[in-house]
Amino acid sequence: MINIALFDEHKLILDGFARLLSDVPDFNLVLACDHRAVLIDKLKKVNVHVLILNMHDISVRNLNFIVQLNIDNPKLKILILSAIQNEEIILKTIKAGAKGFLGKDSDMNDLKEAVFTLRNGYDYYNKSISTLVVNQYVSNINSTSDSGSEPSQLSTRQIEILRLWGESYSNQEIADQLFISVRTVESHKNHIMQKLNMKSTVDMVKFAIKNNIIDI
């Protein structure tokens, strides 16, 4: 079971979101807060693996809040939900200590995948977020240092999964096309990041572009 905490300053949204999370297998919602001080205090007493912060603005106050949470709880994985998304905002939340970011086009499948990925020790950004960051990478690709990783390190199945994911297929769509389970797809993606010494799905996209596994 993954122990999850949820924070949203809008109580109605918090209550609805908490009910959704409570129905997800393997998720154990141990804390739902709409007050910052209460969240900070309770995190000292409850074992939480992933904290979901639903932020309606990415202000300096909220960035400092992320920093404080990381200082107080260094093992905590923080996942940001926000409808406000641009490269500068995303990079600021990463610098503050967030390990994942879901944009306004994310659905429940994205959320579940993000939580499992963070719990396994990897960063997570959904497709639109990855695209924002990768666009900057592509514009500077000639000046980007080589990571030293090679496609030959991956199995044929892993390259196939990386290609499909890079072409915007969801985990479920990849599983259906390859006749495997969603959990197997998630496992392959984690193994890809392990083999290539990567910490985020953004790095996977960069690798796939650089090695012509996916087209841009």
Number of C-alpha atoms within 10 A of each C-alpha: 9 17 18 21 24 22 23 21 15 14 14 11 13 18 15 10 16 19 11 11 18 14 11 12 10 13 16 17 21 15 18 21 21 17 13 13 9 11 17 16 10 16 17 11 8 12 15 21 18 23 23 21 21 20 17 14 14 17 11 10 10 16 20 14 15 20 18 15 21 17 12 12 14 10 11 21 25 25 26 23 20 19 15 14 18 13 15 10 15 25 13 14 22 18 13 18 22 26 24 26 25 26 20 13 12 18 11 11 11 18 19 15 18 23 25 18 22 21 16 11 13 20 24 26 25 21 22 17 23 23 18 16 20 19 14 11 16 16 10 10 15 10 9 10 7 11 11 6 14 12 15 8 12 16 12 11 12 18 19 15 23 24 20 18 22 23 15 12 16 17 22 16 15 21 18 12 12 13 9 12 14 17 14 12 23 18 14 18 21 19 15 21 16 12 13 18 12 19 17 20 25 22 19 20 23 21 21 19 19 15 13 12 18 17 11 9
